[in-house]
Amino acid sequence: MPPEDTYRTIAGSSQGLYKEKGSKFIARAYPVYTEEDVKEKLRALRKEFHDARHHCYAYCFGPERSVYRVNDDGEPSGTAGKPIFGQIQSKDITNVLIVVVRYFGGIKLGVPGLINAYRSAARDAIENNTIRTKTVNEEYVVSFEYPVINDIMKTLKEESATILEQDFSDTDCRLRFHVPRASAHILREKFGKIRPVSLQFLDIFREF
């Protein structure tokens, strides 16, 4: 399967709520991009809801959701993190963390009841948000001699590249930029016809 050129994610933070037999399930959804983002959000929620019994969550990163994790935080295995993640998958979103905080109401819900509760709370948090489509970009550094600068700049403009850093001198020049993944192969071909040019791939750059 070819890599995705776009991905869907949530626009900001949101909250969801589900109640069942006295138990309260409070869901929070956040856009996240790194493991540190996740840790920061979890620290804040555990402080805010310090008296809650469980802080269950799921998250994923990347257009293909290649980095992900689910956590039941003491609930029976598969009853919390997995249904939360199932809602992330069903909405086809990524770069998202959903945490569901549970306050126990004194009556056990059983495995089916827990699965439904965590799924419902997570779904409510997503539905209270806005889903946006963003572009996946590839980030590069191009090094070249000053006489070909016009050809370089023309190519960058034609392929909708965004310049992030630039360093020009009378002889050697350097640009760091990102370009939509869909246009990256065309840009590489065009740069290959300009001499002398050195192009270095850096990373996948995801629009924040």
Secondary structure, 3 states (H helix, E strand, C coil): CCCCCEEEEECCCEEEEEEECCEEEEEEEEECCCHHHHHHHHHHHHHHCCCCCEEEEEEEECCCCCEEEEECCCCCCCCCHHHHHHHHHHCCCCCEEEEEEEECCCCCCHHHHHHHHHHHHHHHHHHCCCEEEEEEEEEEEEEEEHHHHHHHHHHHHHCCCEEEEEEECCCEEEEEEEEEHHHHHHHHHHHHCCCCEEEEEEEEEECC
